[in-house]
């Protein structure tokens, strides 16, 4: 097998956040090319189309002119992002401008790395070559079954599994410098299935992993939806809990309509801190709304927010822990903000 068995997220060599907070620019910016998806996965809020309609969340593809503004906004910062992540709520490859989005970000040098996460079902040889040519640095492919039948059960969508694998193979064989990462949720897989997963995708990816299902979506009961009892973290670790969310100190998320969410898991858009239609990204990053959330978390008040209260991302998926440094970071944040007032 050519691929390294390694999770999507880099768990080693991470920057110690307590040494760099507050940041003058986010490490990671999520930009959502599409809030709609062609799949209806049982573990994902976007997959429940009636639920999304009930919330009133807008369903659209990001306008390319809005995206141009976002890229221009990024040039106001003093250095590039570490990662521009073209993904949030839906399937990014549904946006017909996806290739242009990658190419523009590369041309403007707004990020050290550009990646996306896709279900892979829309990859064709032609689209793959255009994505690679545009300069995408990493593609994370979420595999949701190992047969036509498994895909239909899990995603409620018909997929020709043989063609699906062939298209991923084509991407890998033509990938140039683009890193190909493939993962699958493993809680419903037999040991035979897991071996089959490595046999099929181990030679057509650079990084491969089997993940555990995680209760990461706020106010969305994954266990009830999937019938899976969750006992482990996404990477097989024991669940823990923290008072402070580290993500809100190094990332924010631009939704497909231009509203900006505190959290990349804010599927219902209840944690909106700005809008790039009327504000610059720098205004939002340096703004009072984000600051209030950061201070609340550092002060031990995260669980007073009903959306953040039962965050499964922090119990089951968290790579960083800044709780021990909260008092000194709180002091530093308040002092810095008073200087800007």
C-alpha positions as a printed Julia matrix, in Angstrom:
341×3 Matrix{Float64}:
   0.0    0.0     0.0
   1.38   3.41   -1.03
  -0.74   5.57    1.3
   0.21   6.44    4.85
  -2.38   5.47    7.43
  -2.86   8.93    8.82
  -5.91  11.1     9.64
  -6.85  14.13    7.56
  -5.82  16.54   10.27
  -2.14  16.96   11.09
  -1.85  15.95   14.73
   1.91  16.3    14.9
   3.97  19.47   14.7
   1.04  21.74   15.53
   1.66  25.35   16.53
   1.21  25.86   20.26
  -1.7   28.26   20.21
  -0.9   29.7    23.62
   2.32  31.12   22.15
   0.67  32.96   19.23
  -2.78  34.08   20.43
  -4.04  36.66   19.55
  -3.42  36.18   15.84
  -3.35  39.11   13.4
  -4.79  36.82   10.7
  -6.61  33.48   10.99
  -4.58  30.35   10.36
  -7.56  28.78    8.57
 -10.42  30.37    6.65
 -13.36  28.19    5.63
 -15.15  29.46    2.51
 -18.23  27.51    1.45
 -18.64  27.21   -2.34
 -21.97  25.42   -1.85
 -24.41  25.04    1.01
 -26.28  22.32   -0.9
 -25.24  18.72   -1.41
 -26.11  16.01   -3.89
 -25.96  13.44   -1.07
 -28.43  13.04    1.8
 -26.1   11.45    4.36
 -27.83  10.38    7.56
 -25.07  11.77    9.8
 -25.13  15.3     8.35
 -27.64  18.16    8.84
 -27.32  19.25    5.21
 -28.43  15.76    4.2
 -31.78  16.31    5.89
 -33.34  18.69    3.39
 -36.58  19.13    5.32
 -34.59  20.07    8.44
 -32.66  22.69    6.49
 -35.89  24.15    5.1
 -37.3   24.35    8.63
 -34.3   26.36    9.84
 -34.7   28.82    6.98
 -31.05  28.46    6.08
 -30.43  29.74    2.58
 -29.45  27.11    0.06
 -27.19  28.37   -2.7
 -23.92  28.28   -4.55
 -21.54  31.09   -3.62
 -21.6   33.9    -6.13
 -18.25  34.23   -7.92
 -18.27  38.03   -7.5
 -18.68  37.6    -3.75
 -15.77  35.16   -3.81
 -13.63  37.74   -5.63
 -14.36  40.19   -2.82
 -13.31  37.62   -0.23
  -9.99  37.09   -2.0
  -9.46  40.85   -2.23
 -10.27  41.13    1.48
  -7.6   38.57    2.29
  -4.99  40.77    0.66
  -5.59  43.35    3.4
  -3.93  41.08    5.95
  -0.2   41.31    6.56
   0.54  37.75    5.41
  -1.16  34.76    3.75
  -3.42  32.3     5.54
  -1.96  28.94    6.42
  -4.98  27.24    4.84
  -7.85  28.39    2.65
 -10.42  25.61    3.03
 -12.99  25.61    0.23
 -15.59  23.64    2.11
 -18.16  23.96    4.88
 -21.78  22.81    4.65
 -22.32  21.26    1.24
 -20.61  19.62   -1.71
 -18.1   22.17   -3.07
 -17.81  20.62   -6.52
 -21.44  21.53   -7.22
 -20.26  25.11   -7.74
 -19.43  25.49  -11.45
 -16.81  28.11  -10.49
 -14.89  25.83   -8.13
 -11.86  25.57  -10.43
 -11.82  29.36  -10.88
 -11.95  29.75   -7.1
  -8.84  27.66   -6.65
  -7.02  29.37   -9.5
  -7.82  32.89   -8.27
  -6.67  32.16   -4.72
  -3.43  30.72   -6.08
  -2.84  33.7    -8.36
  -3.38  36.15   -5.49
  -1.19  34.13   -3.1
  -3.66  34.46   -0.21
  -2.83  31.12    1.42
   0.09  28.77    1.87
  -2.23  25.86    1.09
  -5.67  25.47   -0.51
  -7.73  22.37    0.18
 -11.25  21.04   -0.05
 -13.35  18.15    1.24
 -15.66  16.38   -1.19
 -17.74  13.23   -1.37
 -15.94  12.53   -4.65
 -19.04  11.58   -6.6
 -18.75  14.49   -9.05
 -15.13  13.9    -9.99
 -14.71  13.16  -13.68
 -11.44  12.97  -15.6
 -12.06  16.4   -17.12
 -12.93  18.09  -13.82
 -10.04  16.38  -12.06
  -7.51  17.66  -14.59
  -8.89  21.19  -14.29
  -8.77  21.11  -10.48
  -5.19  19.81  -10.53
  -4.15  22.39  -13.12
  -5.67  25.17  -11.0
  -3.27  24.26   -8.2
  -5.32  22.64   -5.42
  -2.88  21.5    -2.72
  -5.0   18.86   -1.03
  -8.24  17.04   -1.7
  -9.96  15.19    1.16
 -12.33  12.57   -0.21
 -15.01  11.23    2.14
 -15.91   7.71    1.05
 -19.37   6.75    2.31
 -19.59   3.12    1.27
 -17.82   0.23   -0.39
 -20.56  -0.81   -2.77
 -23.56   0.62   -4.58
 -25.76  -0.74   -1.79
 -23.75   0.77    1.07
 -23.73   4.16   -0.6
 -27.5    4.05   -1.07
 -28.04   3.1     2.59
 -25.68   5.69    4.04
 -26.12   8.61    1.62
 -29.59   7.84    0.23
 -28.04   8.43   -3.19
 -27.32   6.07   -6.06
 -23.6    5.79   -6.83
 -21.88   3.53   -9.35
 -19.11   2.38   -7.05
 -16.84   1.06   -9.79
 -16.93   4.37  -11.69
 -16.5    6.21   -8.38
 -13.26   4.32   -7.67
 -12.06   4.7   -11.27
 -12.48   8.48  -11.06
 -10.53   8.72   -7.81
  -7.82   6.56   -9.35
  -7.65   8.93  -12.33
  -7.28  11.91  -10.03
  -4.49  10.21   -8.08
  -2.61   9.15  -11.21
  -2.65  12.73  -12.51
  -2.43  14.62   -9.21
   0.97  16.29   -9.61
   1.64  18.03   -6.26
  -1.92  17.69   -4.93
  -2.15  15.47   -1.85
  -4.99  12.95   -2.0
  -6.51  12.01    1.38
  -9.22   9.36    1.62
 -11.24   8.52    4.72
 -14.3    6.47    5.62
 -16.49   6.25    8.75
 -15.8    2.83   10.18
 -18.4    2.22   12.87
 -20.7    0.26   10.57
 -17.93  -1.56    8.7
 -17.01  -5.19    9.26
 -13.37  -6.17    9.58
 -13.62  -7.54    6.04
 -14.95  -4.16    4.87
 -12.03  -2.36    6.49
  -9.52  -4.58    4.74
 -11.35  -4.01    1.48
 -11.21  -0.24    2.01
  -7.41  -0.31    2.36
  -7.07  -2.66   -0.6
  -9.18  -0.46   -2.89
  -7.93   2.99   -1.88
  -4.5    2.32   -0.36
  -2.72   2.57   -3.7
  -4.71   5.52   -5.05
  -4.24   7.94   -2.16
  -1.38   9.57   -0.24
  -3.09   9.48    3.14
  -5.84   7.1     4.26
  -7.81   6.63    7.45
 -10.82   4.98    9.04
 -12.57   7.38   11.37
 -15.12   6.93   14.11
 -18.45   8.71   13.87
 -18.39  11.91   15.92
 -21.27  13.92   17.44
 -19.8   17.11   16.05
 -22.85  18.97   14.74
 -24.47  21.37   17.25
 -28.1   20.59   18.08
 -28.1   17.52   15.79
 -28.22  14.08   17.42
 -25.91  11.9    15.33
 -26.46   8.82   17.51
 -30.22   9.04   17.07
 -29.86   9.64   13.33
 -27.4    6.82   12.65
 -28.21   4.29   15.36
 -24.51   4.25   16.31
 -23.5    4.4    19.97
 -20.5    6.71   20.13
 -17.87   5.71   22.68
 -14.63   6.95   21.11
 -13.24  10.11   19.63
 -13.06  10.46   15.88
  -9.44   9.22   15.82
  -9.95   6.48   18.41
  -9.08   8.57   21.46
 -11.09   8.75   24.68
 -13.62  11.6    24.71
 -12.58  14.59   26.83
 -13.98  18.05   27.44
 -12.59  21.58   27.62
 -13.82  24.98   28.69
 -12.27  26.92   25.81
 -12.81  26.25   22.12
  -9.41  26.66   20.42
 -10.91  26.95   16.92
 -12.37  30.42   17.51
  -8.86  31.81   18.03
  -7.48  30.67   14.67
 -10.37  30.19   12.23
 -13.64  31.65   11.0
 -16.04  30.51    8.29
 -17.63  32.34    5.37
 -20.98  30.81    4.51
 -22.17  30.53    0.92
 -24.33  33.64    1.29
 -21.47  35.74    2.66
 -22.45  35.67    6.32
 -19.52  34.77    8.55
 -19.84  32.14   11.26
 -17.76  31.77   14.37
 -17.55  28.03   13.79
 -17.19  25.78   10.75
 -19.83  23.49   12.28
 -22.42  26.27   12.47
 -24.79  24.54   10.05
 -27.89  26.43   11.26
 -26.07  29.81   11.2
 -26.76  30.65   14.82
 -23.21  31.86   15.48
 -22.97  34.62   12.86
 -20.37  37.29   13.66
 -20.39  39.33   10.45
 -21.16  39.55    6.75
 -18.57  40.0     3.99
 -21.24  41.52    1.77
 -21.01  44.66    3.9
 -17.78  44.22    5.89
 -14.2   43.26    5.17
 -12.78  40.04    6.56
 -10.25  42.06    8.53
 -13.04  44.09   10.14
 -14.75  40.87   11.18
 -11.56  39.18   12.41
 -10.63  42.24   14.48
 -14.25  42.96   15.43
 -16.17  43.05   18.66
 -18.46  40.08   17.93
 -15.6   37.6    17.63
 -13.85  39.21   20.6
 -16.94  38.74   22.8
 -17.06  35.02   22.05
 -13.34  34.63   22.71
 -13.59  36.44   26.06
 -16.64  34.38   27.05
 -14.77  31.14   26.41
 -11.61  32.26   28.2
 -13.79  33.33   31.15
 -15.3   29.83   31.43
 -18.68  30.76   29.94
 -18.68  28.59   26.81
 -21.44  26.33   28.09
 -23.74  29.27   28.73
 -24.21  29.45   24.95
 -26.87  26.84   23.94
 -25.15  26.14   20.62
 -21.64  25.75   22.05
 -22.79  24.03   25.25
 -22.76  20.42   24.06
 -20.16  20.71   21.31
 -19.13  17.23   20.25
 -16.23  18.63   18.26
 -14.57  19.64   21.52
 -15.22  16.32   23.23
 -14.54  13.92   20.34
 -12.39  15.68   17.72
 -10.21  18.23   19.46
  -6.5   18.41   18.51
  -5.61  21.4    20.75
  -6.19  22.32   24.4
  -5.6   25.86   25.63
  -7.53  25.54   28.91
  -4.39  25.7    31.09
  -3.47  29.05   29.52
  -6.92  30.66   29.7
  -6.15  33.18   32.51
  -3.03  34.57   30.84
  -4.67  34.6    27.4
  -7.7   36.41   28.84
  -5.45  39.1    30.25
  -3.54  39.42   26.98
  -6.73  39.63   24.87
  -8.27  42.3    27.08
  -5.1   44.39   27.08
  -4.79  44.2    23.3
  -8.42  45.12   22.75
  -8.16  48.12   25.11
  -5.27  49.39   22.99
  -7.46  49.21   19.87
 -10.46  50.93   21.46
